[in-house]
Amino acid sequence: MQKLLNYKGVYSIVDTIILTFSFFLSVYFLRNDFSKSIIEFYSNHPFVIPLIFLVVSFIILVFQYNGLYMIDVILKRTNHFAALLKAVYFSALTIVLFSMALDFYSLTDSRLLIFMFLLISIPLFISIRVFLLRQFYIELSKAGLKKNVLIVGDGEAGKLLATKLIYENPIGLNVVGFVNDQKKIGEFIINDLRNFGHLSNLPYLIKELKIDELIVAMDEDEDYNKVFSTIDYCKTLGVKVSITSEIFDVISERIKTEKYIDIPVISVDPKYNDSFTLTLKRFFDIAFAIIGLILLSPVMITIAVLVKLSSPGPVLYKQKRIGLYGREFDFYKFRSMRPVDGEDEERKKKMIEFMKKGQTGGKDLKVVNEDRITWIGRFIRKTSLDELPQLINVIKGDMSLVGPRPCLPYEFENYTEWQKRRVNVMPGCTGVWQVWGRSQVSFDDSVVMDIYYINNMSPWLDLQLIFQTIPVMLFSRGAR
């Protein structure tokens, strides 16, 4: 069977065209100078064109955040329509700012721009996105243009997904069979779907069976190290990798993930270690950290004075933490607790005990001696303002703005092999756990959330997490 069209790429291109077209027409129709043609108008005001593309790019990110490139949203008209209106609503502020910029140069009547934009774009989105492209995709699927899928493992979620895809398959996936080290080659696992081989056979099977996607399906009682080793291996094989497993329930419960016929599926992007992505990430880290230090300097000076007045001791708390590939570095925070001589052995013991318990769900991740917290420390910990000096760590190259939180040396020594995957990228000031988990998840779940980030690291995900960190800090969600 031939590979089905990349629907995400098609939809993003169509969205870009519709948004650009709508903006170009809206600006032209509302121009103050009606004596010029459209070519003359944009030739005389060339700065408008890159401004339009900048606004369009941001709105595409808003579309992605609202799930408009997920197959389960695309194929359900009601969900699709609702998500589209929600995305356009959240884009309205961007359009207002854009119109104000044009009005500043006396190019258009900014009061009508948002109305004209919606008048042009909404009918185009509904007719092309919700109806035409959706039906085109379904017809291609019916015609046999599908993606060949191989399920790795035989977890219950994988069996359920395979069964549903056999009898109900509007999303263009063709399950070829399974790969399982525990089953005999040729043994039937469900209906007429059999085990084609073991993990070591995957490179050959992908080529021979023309596989477009691997779905790793393992149960919650599987050894975590085996699960993540399997995922790491699949990522090296050059095809799309997805995961359906109860181990990742913490992700699907907190983050918008794709669904294959109502079954959550977690995507894995193997490009996280791409040198260009890492270079771009480092560039933005330095730029945003410098801007942050400048803008937040009045706040940081105020906190420093209050910390000094609250109790004897230094303003900054310096501690050894574990960074990229297990290397130690000096980690900075505003001091929020009264100093003690030596290491807090009671806290250390409680933390190790907490880590060893595994997935206990619902217990606080932080082990804190409440009696030692100062009055200003309670506030800055609650709002995460004690973390601001880590911008210095970012500039030094010890940390990134976004990434797994750096652990203490004794914590790292007590990590299992699968948990040590946390240090495969540079630690961050904020991350998936801080935004979508905080103190409301178990230790194992927090590591799973960090590994999800490592497997899907991108400038867009970083930007999303940075923006969502702000309300988490303001409303003190889950902090202690």
N, C-alpha and C positions, 0 to 999 in steps of 0.2 A: 504494500500500500504506500501511496505517496504521502509525504509529510504535509500535515495541515498548515495553512498559512499562519504566520506568527501574528495572532490577533492583537497582542499588546502593541506591537510595532505599528500595525495598521491603524488601530484606534488612536494612538498617540500622534501619528502623522495627520490623520483626518482632523483631530482636535486642533492641532497647530494651524492647519489650513483654515478651518472655520473661524477660529479666534482671530487670526491675522486678517483674514478677509473682512470680518465684522468690524474690527478696529479701523482698518484703512477706510472703509466706506463711511463709518460713523464720523470720523474726524473730517473727512472730505465734505460730507453733507452738511456738517455744522460749522464749516470754516467761516470766518468773518469776511474774508475777501472772496467774493463770488466771481470775480473777473478772470480767475485763473483756472485752467484745466487741471485735472488730477495729476498729470505728469509735471506741469509747471509748479503746482502747489508743493508737491513733495520734493521737487528739485530745489526750490527756494528755502525749504525747511528740512534739510537732510537729517537733523538730529532727531526728528520725530520717528523715523524708521527704526533705529536701534532701541529707542524708548518703547516702541510698540512690541518689539521682539522680547525685550526684558519683561514687560508685563505679561506677555503670552507665556513665557517660560515659567514665571511664578504661578500662573493659573494652572498650567499643566501639573505642577507639583501639588496644588490644591486638589486637582482631579484625582491624582494618584492617592493622596491621603484619604480621600473619601471613597476609595475602593472602585473607582470607575474603570480600572484596568484588570479587575478580577473577574474570572469567567462566570462565577455564580451570580454576580451582579449584572453582568452584561446580558446573560440569557434570560433573566427574569424581568419582564417589562416594568412591573410595579416597583421593584427594588431599583432598577436602572433609572427610572424616571425620578424617584425620590432622591437617589444619590446625586443625580445630575442637578436638580434644583438646589439641593443643599450645597453642592460645590460652587454653583454660580452665586448663591447667597453669600458664602464666605469669601468669594472673589470680589464682591461688590466694593469693599473698602479699597482694594487695590485699584479698581476702576475709578473710584472717587479721587484717590491720590493722583492717578494718571491725568484725569480731567483737570484737576487743580494746576498741575504742572503746565498743561497746554494753555489754560486760562491765564497763567502768569505771563506767558508770551503773547497774549491776546490773539491766539490762533483760532479758538473755537468758543462756542457757548457751552461752558462746562456743565451747566445745570441740566442740559438735555442729553449729554453724552451717554450716561449710563442707560437712559431710557432707549436711545437709538441703538446702542450696542445690544441690549436685551431683545429689542424688536427684531434685529437681524439674526442674532446668534441662536436664540432659543428655538425658533422654528427649524433652523438648520440642524441643530443638535438632535431634536426629537425625530425629525424625518430621516436623517442619515444614520445617527447613532442608534436610537432606540428601535427603529423599524428596519431600515434598509440593510445595514451591516449585520445586525443580529440575524435576520432571515437569511442573508447570504452565507453567514457562517454555518447555520443549521443545515442549509442545503448542501454545502460542501461536505459536511460531516456525513449526511445521508448518502452522498454520492461515493463515499468510500475514501475520501481524502482525510485520513486520520493520523494521529500520532501513535506510534507503537510504543507501548509501555511494558516494562519488565518489573515485577515486584520482587524486591530483595528481602528475604525472610518470609515467614508465614504467620505473622501476628494476626490477631483477631481483626484489627482495624483493616489490615491488608486484604484479608479474606472477605470482609464485609464490602470493602470498596470494589474488589474484583466482581463479586456477585451483583452489585448494583450496576456496574458498568456493562455486565452481560445483558441484563434485562431492561435497563433504563440508562441510555447513554446519549444525552443531547450535547455533550461537551467535546466530542471529537477525539476520544481516547480509545485505543484498541489494546486491551490487556492481552499480551502474547502468552504470558505464563509467569513462573516463579523461578527464583534462584535461591537455593537453600542448602546450607552445609549439613543440615541434620536429616535431609531426605535423600533417598536414592534417586539417581538421575533417571528420568522417565516416569517416576511415580506421580500419579495424579493427586493434586492437592485439593482442588475444588472443581466440581463439574468436569469439563474436559480440559481444564488448565493444569498443566503438569510442571514438574520441576525439570528445568532445562540443564541444570548443572550447579556447581558450587561457585563461591566468590572468585576463586582463581580462574574460572572459565569466563568471567564477565567480558574481558576485552574481545575474545573471540565471538561470544554470543551477541555483543552489541553490533559487531560488524556483520555477522551472519544473519541475524534476525532483523537488521536495520532498525535498531532501537533508538527512539528519540528522547526517551525519558526513563529514569530509574526512580522507583518509589520505594524507599526504605521503610518497611513495616515490621516493627518489633514491639513486643508487649512490655508492660511496665516492669515485670519481674525479671526481664533480661538483665545481664550484667552491663552496667553503664559503660564500662570501658570497651566492651565488645560492640555496643551500639555505636559509640562515637568513632571507634576504629573503622567500623564498616562504612560510616558516613564519610570519613576522611579518605578512605580508599576509593569510594564511588566518585568523589569529587575530582579525582585525578584522571577519570576516564573520558573526559571530553563531551559528555552529554549532560542535559539538565538533570538535577537531582532534587527530589522532593522527599518529605518525611511525613508519615502518618503513624503516630505512636502516642500512647498515654503519657509517656515521659515528657512530651512537649505540650501537655494540656495547659501548663502555666503560660505558655506563649499564646495559644489560641484563645484563652480566656481573657487576655489583656490587650492583645494586639490584633488588628484586622488582618486576618490571613485568608488565603484562597480556600475555597471549598469545592471539592469534587463530589457533587450530588450530596450536599449537606455534611460531608465528612471533612473536617479541617485538615488541610495539607500545608505543611511548612516548606517554603522554598529555601534552597541553598544556592548561594551564588559563589562559585569558586574563584571569582576575580578579586577577592579581598586582599590578596598579597601582590596584586599587580603594581609594578613600580610606579606607574603614572598616578594611580589612585593614591598611593602612599605619599608621593611627592606633593600632590595637590592638597592632601589632608594636612601635611606638615606646613605648607604655605599658609593655609587658612588658620591653622592653630596659632601660628606666630602673629598673624595680622589681627585676629580677633582678641588674642590675649593682650597685645599692646593697647588696642582700642579699649578693651575692658578695664585695664589698669588705669588708663587716663580718665575714663568716664566715672569709674567707681572710686577714684582716689579720695573724694570727700567722705564717702561712706566708710572706707577702710581706715582713714585717719580717725574718724569718730569712734569706730569700734576699738581701735588700738588704745585710745585714751581711756575708754570705759573699761577695757580689760585690765589696764594698768591700775585703775582706781578700785576695781572690784576685789582684788586680792594680791598679795605679794607674789612676785614671779615674773618671768619674761612675757612679752606681748605675744610672740610667736612660739608655737609648740613645734619643735623639730623632732622627727621620729624616723627611724629606718623602715623603709617599705621595700617590697619586691616589685621590680619593674619588668621590662621586656626581657624575655628569655631567662627570668630568674635572677637578674642583676639587682643588687641593692642600690638605693638612692635615698637622699635626705628629703623627707616629705614635710611640707609646711602647712600649718593651720593656725588660726587665732586660738590662743589658749582659752578653753572653756571650763577647765577644772582646776581645783587647787593642786599644786604640785605635791608629789610624794617621793620619798627616797626609794630608789630602785624600781623595779618593775612590779606592776600590780599582779601578783601571783594568783589572787583569787579570780580576777577577771580572766586571766590566761587559762586557768583551769576550767572555768565555766564555758569559755569560748570553744576550747578543744572538745569538751563534752557535747556542746551544742552541735558542732560540726560532725561528730561521730554518729549522732542520732539519725542523720540522713533526712529523708523527706518526712517531716512531722506535720507540715501544713499549719498555718495560722499562728505560729509562734514568732515572737520578735527575733529579728536577725541580730540586732545589736545587744550586746551584753554590757550594761552600763552600771557603774556605781553612782547612784543618784545623789548620795550624800556629798560627793566631792564637786558636784557641778555648781558653779557660781551663778549669781543672779543674772548677769549679762550672758554667761555661758549658756544658760537655759534658753534664752531668746535666740542667740546666734546658732545654736545647734538645731533648734526647732525650725528655723528659716534657712538653714544651711549656709548662713553668712560666714560661719567659721571656716568655710572651704575656700574663700576668696583668695588667700595667699597662694593657692595652688596655681594661679595664673603665672607665678614666678617659676614654678616647676615646668609649666608648659613652655615658657620661653627658653629655659635651660635645656629642654629636650628630654627631660625625665618622664614627662606625661604628655598626653593629648587632651584636647577639650572633651572628647567623647571616647569612651572605652571602658573596659572592666575596671572596677575600683582596685587600687593596689592593696595587697594584703600585707600583714606583718610577717616577719621571717618565721616565727613559730607556727603561724597558720599554714604557711607554704610547706613547711616540713611535715605537716599532718594531712596535706592534700593526698587524695588518691591519684592514680595516673590520669584518669579522665578529667579530674578537676584541675590538673596542672595545665590543661589547654587554655586556661584563663590568661596565661602569660605569653601566649603566642602573638599577641599584639601589645602595643604600648598602652599602659593603664590610662584611665581618663578621669577628668573632674566630674563628669556625669556620664550616665549610660542607661541602658535598657532597664536595669534593676532600679536605679534611682527614680526614673520617670514612671515606670509601670508596675513596680513592685514595692520599693521602699521596705519598711519593716513588716510587711504583711505576707511575706513568703518565707519558706524554709530555706536553709542554707543550700541544699541540693538544687532547689528551684532557682535560686539566685545565680548559681553557676550555669544552669541550663540557659537562663536568660542571657548571660554573658556570652556563652558559646553561640547562641542564636545571632548575637551581634557580630561576633567574629566571622561567622559564615555568611553574613549579609552586609558587611561593612561597605558603605558607599557615602559619597558627599551628601546625597539626598537624605539618607537615614540620619547622618550626623546633624544636618540642619534641622530636621524634624525634632530630634531629641533635645537640641539646644533650645529651640523655641518652647518646647513643652516642659523644660526644666524650670522656666520662669514662674508659671502658675503653681508648680509643685513647691517652689520655695516660698512664694507669697502666701499660700494657704497652708503651708506646713504639713502637707499630706503624708502621713505615715512616718514622720520624723520623730526623733526623741532627743 
